[in-house]
């Protein structure tokens, strides 16, 4: 996968990759990859807050209402963890959510997820490229395709973040950001400048790790919306 990733990064600045419009793909309103930071800057307690906050969001009435408003097509959602260059892993593969029952079951699966690794670097570029690959290769076809990157630091992994963002843009993928500014360094501004990209891309900052649960809830409500709304 990662050899292909390097090749795609080299090409993405000038070629638009085809979308996943193959015969037999299941149509959904939204394809969403939730990419969670597993770099070393997150200690065990902080990572647990991230997992618990995301799991709780899929029980939240506002999120359940947003999912209901998508109609019978629903959303296809996957969860990944990322860290250093070449370190990204699918924790929960793409799952179609239509009902509140689906969402609550998905949240339970998230709550049982374990940390995949303790990465030394923070490669947001890896998170984006990995997520674009997942969006291109899954069996769903979404009206909108979104990557939701959560993290508590700037990209320092060495992979070309600008090229990764171009890859997403050329693939018709929106990248949104949830910076966790626990150190008070203005991480939200960095995410606005250097991470998010695409039509209506946005940042939903968390002031600290306990605030993550609120931020991811609000973010999901905005992301789980029908096309054009």
LOFI-841465 format. One record per residue (C-alpha): x negated, y, z; residue in one letter. Coordinates in steps of 0.2 Angstrom, whole numbers, plus 5000, padded with zeros to 4 digits. Layout:
BEGIN
XYZa
...
***
This chain:
BEGIN
500050005000x
498750125005x
497750104989x
499250154980x
499550294992x
497850374987x
498250364968x
499950444971x
499250584980x
498050614966x
499450624954x
500850704963x
500350884960x
500750874942x
501950724939x
503750704946x
504050524952x
505650434947x
506950414959x
507650244964x
509150244952x
509050054948x
510549954945x
511249874960x
510650004973x
511950034987x
512550214986x
512450315002x
512650505006x
510950515015x
509350415015x
508350465031x
506650415037x
506350465056x
504450465057x
503850465076x
502150525081x
501150385089x
499450475090x
498350485105x
498950655110x
500550575116x
500350485133x
501450335137x
502750445146x
502850565132x
503050435119x
504450355130x
505350515130x
505350525112x
506050345110x
507350375123x
507850535116x
508050465099x
509050315105x
510250425115x
510550535100x
511450395091x
512650385105x
512950575105x
514750625100x
514150765089x
513050645079x
514450515078x
515550645071x
514250695058x
514050515053x
515950505052x
516050655040x
514950565028x
516350455023x
516350275018x
514650285010x
513750325026x
511850345029x
510350235027x
509150265041x
507350195044x
506250225059x
504350235058x
502850275069x
501250355062x
499550415068x
497850415059x
497550395040x
498350235034x
499150205051x
501050205048x
502250065052x
504150035050x
504850005067x
506649985060x
506949955042x
508250045032x
509950015040x
511650075033x
512650165046x
514450195043x
515350185060x
515050235078x
514850055082x
513450045069x
512650205076x
512650145094x
511949975089x
510550065079x
510150175095x
510050015105x
508749945093x
507750105094x
507750095113x
506949925112x
505549985100x
503749965106x
502250075102x
501450015087x
499650085090x
498750225099x
498050325085x
496550435087x
497050565074x
498650655069x
498950625050x
500550705046x
500150675028x
500050495031x
501850505039x
502550595023x
501750485010x
502250325019x
504050385021x
504150435002x
503550264998x
504950185009x
506250305001x
505650254983x
505650064987x
507250034997x
508849964991x
509850114993x
510250264982x
510550424992x
511350594987x
510050664998x
508350595003x
507550665019x
506050635030x
506150695048x
504350715055x
504150725074x
502550775082x
501550865095x
500050935085x
499350995069x
498750885055x
496950835058x
496850665049x
495850715034x
497150665021x
497750805009x
499350875018x
499750995004x
499650854991x
500750745002x
502050885003x
501950904984x
502250714982x
503850734993x
504450884983x
504150804966x
505050654972x
506650754977x
506350724995x
506650855009x
505450855023x
506050925040x
505050955056x
505350925074x
503751005082x
503550965101x
502651125107x
502251055124x
500551155124x
501351325119x
500251345104x
501651405092x
501751235083x
503451275076x
502651415065x
501351285059x
502751165054x
503651305045x
502051345035x
501251185032x
502451035035x
504251065029x
504651075011x
506151054999x
507851134997x
508551185014x
507151115024x
507051175042x
506151155058x
507051115075x
505751145088x
505751065105x
505051175119x
504251015128x
504450825128x
506050835139x
506850955126x
506550825113x
508250735116x
509150905113x
508150945098x
508350775089x
510150775092x
510350945084x
509250895070x
510250745066x
511850835066x
511150955052x
510350815042x
511850695042x
512950805031x
513750775014x
512850844999x
513351034996x
513951065014x
***
